[in-house]
Amino acid sequence: MPFLGTTGRRTAPVVLAAVLCSFAAMVRASELFVTNEIDDTVTVLNGDTYKVIATIPTDQRPRGIFATPDHKYVLVCDGDSSNIDVIDTKTLKVVRRIETGPDPETLAMSPSGDKVYVSNENNALVTVINFATGKWITQIPVGIEPEGLAVTQHGRTVVVVSETTSMAHFIDTKTWKVVANVLVDTRPRIAQFTRDQRLLWVSSEVGGTVSVINPRSHQIVHVINFHIPGVDKEYIGPVGVRFTPDDRTAFVALGRANRVAVIDARTYKVEKYILVGQRPWQIAFSPNHKRLFVVNGLTNDVTIIDVSSLEAKKSVPVGRLPWGIAVVP
């Protein structure tokens, strides 16, 4: 029987359909965007079912990926094409490309979303770009092979780590000058501020450690080591780092050790190692922080970890040599 409105008149089917479509849009699931370095694609997964929604072609060698603060776009570094693909999160299509300079590997944004920071691996620079216009604001010389970037919540400081120089470089965004260089362990990959901004964690892949830095004094306050029974230390290569909202627990992807470390972020004690796929690289939380998504480069999949039980629940195939991940609510 057709739906009757309050006046007793029959509501047109098209109106009912519009209401249902509107409701569906309101409850749209989160989405996972995963860069596939060999396939030159981004795989988009439904955040509830983990089914593939779309496979988006990109330029050559997509690696670093970042969602804009308003979640309208996902930005992808195309290392061999020297640009950024800008993906519209509604249409799931590349809507523009931004030139970055040689070999962009990773990127970050200012909290307001007006500036993009790109690490140019081949020429030891951080390029700062106006997101709206695509024009370069400046380029900042840093150490050799810059990679991971982190930005403070107030946007006053940008940190980039350089793989070959083995340093974390602190950049003042008012002067665009490097104000401190902190020597860390060999081949740093990722810099990540704790949510309260009081500490900065830097993972060193070859050194096999995580350095905890006081961002005010620029001093290392602790170095975290990892020991996995039956796994040679040379295979333990920390990369991706993420914190729970209360800053009490940290998760660190350990590369060729095929595990994610669970760390008490107050005592720096490793509480557990979770077995995942081969060469876990980057990691990200679901919007409600109940799940952790782990990108496994050599098994071409994403492992879903239940945060409450600290167990790997399932793995979902994506493209070849997946590298980075961004989650859009």
DAGIBEL-V339040 format. One line per field, one symbol per residue. ss: DSSP state (A for helix, B for strand, O for the rest). phi: phi as a letter, one per 20 degrees, with the letter a starting at -180 (. if undefined). psi: psi as a letter, one per 20 degrees, with the letter a starting at -180 (. if undefined). A space follows every 10 residues. Layout:
ss = ???
phi = ???
psi = ???
//
This chain:
ss = OOOBOOOOOB OOAAAAAAAA AAAAAAOOOO BBBBBBOOOO BBBBBBOOOO OBBBBBBOOO OBBBBBBOOO OOBBBBBBOO OOBBBBBBOO OOBBBBBBBO OOOBBBBBBO OOOOBBBBBB AAAOBBBBBB OOOOOBBBBB BOOOOBBBBB BOOOOOBBBB BBOOOOBBBB BBOOOOBBBB BBBOOOOBBB BBBOOOOOOB BBBBOOOOBB BBBBOOOOBB BBBBBOOOOO OOAAAOOOOO BBBOOOOOBB BBBOBOOOBB BBBBOOOOOB BBBBBOOOOB BBBBBOOOOO BBBBBBOOOO BBBBBBOOOO BBBBBBBOOO OBBBBBBBO
phi = .ffdffenef efgfffffff ffffffdgff cddcedfefl bceddffdem efebcdfcfe mfcgbbefge mfcddcfdge dlbdeddffe elcfdacdfc nflfdcbbcf genecddcee ffclcdedcf ffemefeacd fcfflfcfcb cffemecddc ddffflcdde defedldfdb cdfcfflfdc dbfffemecc dcedfffmcc eddefeemdf dacedccdgn dfgfeecfcf cbdfgemecd dcfdlffmbd edcffedmef eaddfcfelf decbefgeme cdddedfedl bceddeffel cfeaccfcee lfccbcddf
psi = pqppaiiiqp pqhhgghhgg hgghhhjpqr qpoppohhil rpppqpighj qpgqopqaap mpeqqppqhj jhqppppngi ilrppoppig ilqoirqppi rpmpgrrrqq hijiqpppoo hhjlqppppo hghjqpgrpo pbrpmqeqqq pqhijhpppq qpghilqppp ppihikqpiq poparpmqgq ppqrhjjhqp pppoghhkrp popoigikqp iqpprpoopi pqhiionpeq pqqrhjjhpq pppkciikrp pppoihijpp hqpppbapmp eqqqqrhjki qpppoohijl rppopohgil qphrqpqbap mqgrqppp.
//
